[in-house]
Amino acid sequence: MNKLVNHLKCLDWALLGAIALIFLMGLLTFYGNSGDHALFWRQLTFGLAGLAIIIGLSFFDWRIIRDNSWLVFFFYAIAAALLFILFGVGEKVRGVVSWFKFGAFNFEPVEIAKVILVLVLAKYFSSRFLESRRWSNIIVSGLYAGVLVVMVLTHPDLGSAVILMAVWLGLVLISGIKARQFLLIMILAAAAGTFLWNYGLKDYQKDRVVSFLYPERDPLGGAYQGQQAIIAVGSGGWWGKGLGQGTQTRLGFLPEYQTDFIFAAIAEEWGWIGVLILLAGWLVIFFRLSQGALGAPDNFSRLFISGIIIILGAHFLINVGANLGLMPITGIPLVFVSYGGSNLVSMCVAIGLIQSIRIRSLSRGAELKVVEWE
């Protein structure tokens, strides 16, 4: 019993508390705006499952993954297989074939694929850390990311593809590349982006970008959602209209308030005070994870935690940026806040592994202190 209590004490409660805070803000927003409270109860179920996963994985020895390459690439093969199977049996939601449907629940494999890609790249770069500047290593790591990106783009899910590429680019930078290598990668990325725009993107995806750049051209079409989100954010004032009292949300002017535009819904109903609380929660999350990365016991764990920071940061910037009219709308949720089990549970898996790293690092530090004292 004492061992269990000591184990739980070693969890990063500041990080978990910040996650719980922003999760509850989203949960209460669902409660106020869902007539039968169905979203509330489902999200609460996802949240409790996520908490169980975090605590359960904190008992798992993460070094099993670090020390077994076959296990990491087995996970990668599963992720790639699931994304491939979607072509045949996936459920189409808002024009995107990204979901497996199981009764009342949907599962989006790209969410767990993001975490698995971080594991693969962390393993790959940590075993070649002194050689990470070699073009061969950059190209091979890019192929690992590229396979998943191509499959995600064909669904088509541009937002998730961007996040997968951000993970690869971020970890390449952290692993250490030369300035001219980075410049060449950016030139190639620009060329790939041009090709994708001309031959890869669907018309509605292009419309989102054009509507973002020129909202006055189609205020009732492609620019409508973004404009309604801006109105919702501005109408909340300092103290908000109250839970369930947001007119943009309640009257349906703000579409997909529970996912893509949860930030705007919170701003309208909680006001700027609520937004500041939300941002404070995110600040704590990024700070604690950054501290974990800096204090990581080895390159694998440092790269893994850094990759999760990149995923969370990309989701935050894209979602909040779209709600404020600063970025195109791509359907990316705000992690821990937006409705949905796939993203929430996948990120809880990542946080659980990070807790495992933390606890075993603390235990190792305590053992070293005992040895030094003796």
N, C-alpha and C positions, 0 to 999 in steps of 0.2 A: 504493500500500500504506500509506504514511504517513497519507494522507487517511482511509483506512478505519479505521486504528488510532485516529486522533484523534477520528473520529466515534463510535466505540464508547466511548472514554473519556468522552465527553460525556453518555452515558446516565446516568440516575439509578440508580446501582447499589445505593444504600441502599434505594430503593423496590423495585427488582427483586429484591434479596436477601431482603427481607421477604416478598414475594409467593412466592418460591421456598421459603422456610422453611415457611410455612403450607400451601403446596401439597404439600410432601413429607410433612408430618404427616398430611394426609388420604390421600396415596398409600400410605404405610406402613400405615395403618389398614385400607385396602382389602386390601392384601397379606396381612395377618394374618388377615382374616376371610373372604376369598374362597377357597373350596376349590380351585378350578382357577385362581385368580389372574386370572380374566378381567377383573374390574373394574380390577385393577391395570394390566394391559397397555393396556386401552382408555383409562384416565385418563392414563397415561403418554403415549400417542399424542396425546391432546388437549392435554396440557401442552407437548409438543414443538412441536405445531402453533401453540399460543398464543405460544410463545417466538419462533418464526419470524415470526409476524404482528407482534409488538412490534418486533422488529429491522427487519423489512421496512418497516413504516409509519414508523419513525424516519427513513427516507430520503425519505419523501414530504413534500412541502411543504404543510403544513396550510393555508397561506394561500389555496390554490386553492379550498378549501371555504369559507373565510371570505369570499372576494371574489366568489363565484358563487352567488347566491341560487337560481338554477334548479337547481343541483346538489343543494343541501340539500333543496329541496322535491321533487326527483326521488327522493331517498332516502326521504322521508316517504311519497310515493305508493307506493313499493315495499313499505314496511312495512305500510301500510294495506291494500294489495292482498293481501299474504300472510295477514294476519289475516282478511280477508274470505274468501279461498279455503279457509281451514281449515274453514269451515262445511260445505263439500261433500266434502273429501277428507282432512280431518284424522284423526289416529289418537287414539282415546280412551284415556287413561291415568289410572287412578284417578278415573274419572268426569269428567275434564276433556278437552275436545277442543282440545289446544294443540300437537299435534305433527304434523310431516310425517315419515313413515317411509320411509327409504331403506335397504332391506336390514336389516343389523344395527344401523344407526345411526338415531337420531331427531334432528330439528331442531325447536327451539321458537322460532318467529319473534318472540314477544313479547320475548325477551331482546335481540335486536338492535334491536327497536323502542324499547326503553328508551334505548339510546344515540342512536338517530336522533332521538327526541323532545328529548333534551338539545341536539343539534345545531340543531334547528329553533328551539327557544326561545332558545338562545344567539344565533343569527342574528337572530331577531325583536327581542329586547330590546336587543341591542347597536346595532342600527340606529335604535332609538328610545329610547336610554338617558335622554335628557333629558325625554322625554315618557312614561316608563313608568308614571307615576301616573295617566294618563288612563284612564278606565273603558273606553274603546273598545279600548285596547291590552290591558288586563287580560282583557276579554271575548274578543277575538280569540285571544289566547294560550291562554285556557281552552278555546276550541273546538278548537284543534290537539290539546290533550291529551285533551279530551272525546271526540273521535271514536275515538281508540285505546282509551280507557277503556271506552266502551260496547261496542265489539267484544270486548274481553277479558272483560268481565263476562258476555257472552252465551255464552262458551265452556263453563262459567263458571270464571274464574280470579280470585277475589277478591284474593288476595295480590298478584299482579302489577298489578292495577288500583289497589290502594292505593299501590304504589310509583310508578306513573305519575303519580298525583295528587300524591304527595309531591314528585316532581321539579318539577311545575308550581308548586306552592305555594312550595317552597323558592326557586326562581328568581324568582318574583314578589317575594318578600320581599327577596332580594338586590338585585334591580333597584331597589327603593326604592318602597314604597307607604305611604300614610298609615295611622295607627293605626285610624281609623274605617273605612277600606277593608278592612283586615285583619279587623276585628270583623264587618263585614257578610259577608265571605267565610266566616268561621267559622259564622255563623248560617245561611247558605245551605247550607254543608256539613252541618250538623246536620240541616237539613230534608231534604236529599238522602239522608243516611244513614238517616233514619226511613222515607222512602219506599222505599229499597232494602231495608230490613229487612222491611217489610210486603209488598212486591210483587216484589222482585228476587232475593233470596237463595233458594237451594235449602234444603230441610229439613236436609240433612246439614251445610250451612254454618252454619245457625242452631244446630244441635246442638253444633258445636265451640265456639261462643261461650258458649252456656248451660253446657256442660260445664266450660269454663274458669272461669266465675263460680261455678258450683255443682258441683264435682267429685264431691261425695258423692252426688249424685242418680243418677249412672250410672257407677260406678267400673269396670265391665267393658265399657262401651260407648264413648261419646264421650270420656270422661275417661281411658280406659285408656292410650292412647299417651303422654299427658302425664305420667301417674303413673309409667309405666315409665321414661321419660326422667329424671325426678327421682331415681328409685331408682338408675339407672345413674350419674348424676352424683355422688350421695352415696357410692356403694359403692367408688369408685376410691381414696378416701383421698388421701394426699399423693403416693405414688409409683406408684399405679395397679396393675392386675393383670397388666400385660404385654401386648405386642402379640399379638392373637389369643386372649387368655385371658379376655376380658370375658364373664362368664356371661350378662348381659342381652343382649349382642350375639350371642354364639355360639349361644345356645339359642333365639333368635328372639323373646325377650320384648320386645326393642326393635325395632319395625318400622321399615323404611326407614332403617336406621342410616347408609347411605351417602349419603343426601340430606338429608331433613328433620332427622335426629337425629345428624348427624355430630359435633356438639359433645358430646353425651352419650356417644357411643362413645369419643371422645378422652379425655373426663374419666374414664371407667371404666378405660380401658386405660393411659393416660399419667399419670393422677392429676392433682392440682392443680398439680404442677410443670409438667406438660405444658400445662395450661390457662393458666398464667402465661406460658409461652413463646408460646403461641398469641396471647394478648392482647397481649404485647409486640410480636409481629409486626404485629398490626393497628394498634397505636399508632404504629409507624413508618410504616405505609402512610398513615394519616390525617394524620400530621405532614408527611410529604414532599409529599403532594398539597396540603395547606393552604399550605405554603410555595410550591408552584408556582402556586397561585391568587393568592396575595398578590403574587408577582413576575411575574405574567403581563404580556405587553407591550401588551395591549389588552382591551377589554371582552368581545369575543367569546371569547377564550381563557380569560379569567377566569371567565366564566359557564359555559363548557363544563367546565372542571376542577371548578368548584363543583357542577355537575349530576352529575358522576361521583361526587363525594364523597357527594352525597345518595343516589344509588343504592346505593353500597357501605354507607353508614351505615344505610339502611333495611333492607337485607338482613341486616346484622349484628344490628341491634336485634331484628328480627322473629324471626330464626332462633334466636339465643341466648336471647332472651326466652321463646320457646316451649319450649326445652329446659330452662329453669329454672323453668317454670311461671308466668312473669310475663306472658305474652301468649298469646292463642289460637293454635292450630296452623293455619297457612294454607298449608303446603307450600312455603315460600320457602327456597331453599338458602343455604348459607353460601358466599359467593363465594370462589373459589380453593381451597376446602377440600372442599366437597361434590362427589360424583360427578356428572358430566354435561358434555357438550361444548358445548352451546348457550350456557349462561351463562358458562362459562370463556372460550370463544373470543370472545364478544361483549365481555367485559370486557377481554380482551387487545387487541381492536381499539381500545377507548377508551384503554388505557394506551399503546398504540403512538402514537396521535395526540398524547397528552400528551408523549411523548418527542420527537416532532417539534416541538412547540411549544417545549420546553426547549432543544433543540439549536439551533434557529434564533434563539431569544432570546439564547443564549450567543454565537452567532456574530455577531449584530448588536451585542451589547455589546462584543465584541472589536474589531469594525470601528470603533466609535465611539471606543474608547480609542486606536486607531492614529491616527485623524483628529485627536483632541485633542493627541496627542503631537507630530504633525507641525506 
